[in-house]
């Protein structure tokens, strides 16, 4: 899901050659597709306004150039869609269907629209349709698995266009006429070959070149592999390759026959690396991934990857970092070869090496941000030079570019089921790296998915402590996005898991969070009950700072319930607790809340004295915004007491402080940020 073409099977398999940026052939198909855009649909013919985007379907087998044709069409009509082109790949390299929720979230991210963590498929697709309602965009949906996927992503506006790439028809979407691809025309196929071999080798024996095109059935991917094979053998004649391909047994497609020849020509070490690339998450490979899979140096892996690109069995991705993609049309071949030639234990070891390398890179990615930590700097120096990032900016760029592969690695590691220890380490380091570079709020949608994976592993391995942590994290994200009822269910489950693990931290945290959820839902009696349970545990463990916070939350529940006497006792206990722990700012805020409740209870004189004390503590804490808010509260209290002159002075002081600090004075809240 990027602004770059996801071309796994088209003519443009190698971007290192400048000439190959030009599209070859398919003039008739392009003409028909462009005409189809302007064609009146069934709704128009019946006199109704078209309710949805027009859908163009390009159908063909992997290797037929279907993605390249879609990209070329998008480039030629892009001027008619001023809001840009959005791309999504609807299947994984191994053919697995990508969930619609993930696709919608990625497209919303491309549109810079918020994607609440944990939102369901219906909510996300509705948000996507809303975001596209007033836009004129072109959607390029590559490798669609079924019509339901496509239908869920279609905008409800006729001003958008969806170009869909699939292997067959999309039964279920009305008014779609597929453009079915065969081979290239002979002239274009010959030119594709000459781009790899040079024109001389084609012109000296045009008949042999035509025979090669014929045995490849003019399929772009097969011709690209044939051209790469010839380019690697300057002395070989085109006729020799045509004979070799023809001599292959008739089983399989032309692409599979040419691929077998290309693979058989590789040295054993290169052949092993190539087939192990089928294990790369999301089909995305960088030198570190290849190095870990094959057990070789990073430099050696980079050289081998570039050789694979020249041979046509790998595609270089247009990226700020060295990154490559396994063509989708070759992925199944490589997976079968790996299963046939490598023992299961060897494949498992290769996966483990890859995950271990990823974990260490994520550790380095996070540690480079801890510039003030001597321990972090010392830990960085113990890492090999190839695993270090020169600057935090370079680490953030790596994390951003590799994000799809890293998330896919986590999903695959959990699905594998045999490497759960490595999977847990990977997810832990991925969460820390994302928080360090992107922040919790920006990374929340990805973090939600990772925490769900952690929960899957914890339940499978019966790890109650990790289950409690995952449930707490998921519930926190649910609560922040307004799904309080769902959060409450998860907090209760986390409490049960914490008790099972005999984890006092998780248990107390869950109790407090259950109380916070009840408070948010307006059930103040249950909230007070749960805060009381959490407080008892904090006091029993002499956790003074936490106990002070819970006293404040308990007082808040009593305040909302109108039990001001109990609320006053709670805020006095909270203020005393913060004072004992030396938290000056929290002490000032507790006093300000105490003053609020005193006013609610009809004790304005006491409220005035407490508020003045809170101002003194806020001044010691150097919290200007809190001071300004307190001066405004003092003004309101003085007005109620009839001292309008003093009230005016308090407001003047608050106005002056707010002018010096342009940030608006915040309302003083009693609820903690920790749920």
Secondary structure, DSSP 8 states (H G I E B T S, - for coil): --SS---SSSS----SSGGGGS--S-HHHHHHHHHHHHS--HHHHTT----S-EEEEEE--TTSSHHHHHHHHHHHHGGG-TT-EEEEE-B-TTS-B--HHHHHHHHHHHTT----TT--HHHHHHHHHHHHTT---EEEEEEE--HHHHHHH--SSTT-EEEEEESS--TTSTT--EEE-----HHHHHHHHHHHH-HHHHHTTHHHHHHHHHHTTT-HHHHHHHHHHHHT-TTS-HHHHHHHHHHS-S-S-HHHHHHHHHHHTS-HHHHHHHHHGGGSGGGEE-HHHHHHHHT--HHHHHHHHHHHHHHTSSEE--SSS--EE--HHHHHHHHHHHHHHS-HHHHHHHHHHHHHHHHHHHHHHHHTT-TT-HHHHHHHHTS-GGG--SSHHHHHHHHHHHHHHHHHHHHHHHHH-S-HHHHHHHHHHHHHHHHHHH-HHHHHHHHHHHHHHHHHHHHHHT-HHHHHHHHHHHHHHHHHTT-HHHHHHHHHHHHHHHHHTT-HHHHHHHHHHHHHHHHHTT-HHHHHHHHHHHHHHHHHTT-HHHHHHHHHHHHHHHHHTT-HHHHHHHHHHHHHHHHHHT-HHHHHHHHHHHHHHHHHTT-HHHHHHHHHHHHHHHHHTT-HHHHHHHHHHHHHHHHHTT-HHHHHHHHHHHHHHHHHS-S-------S-S--
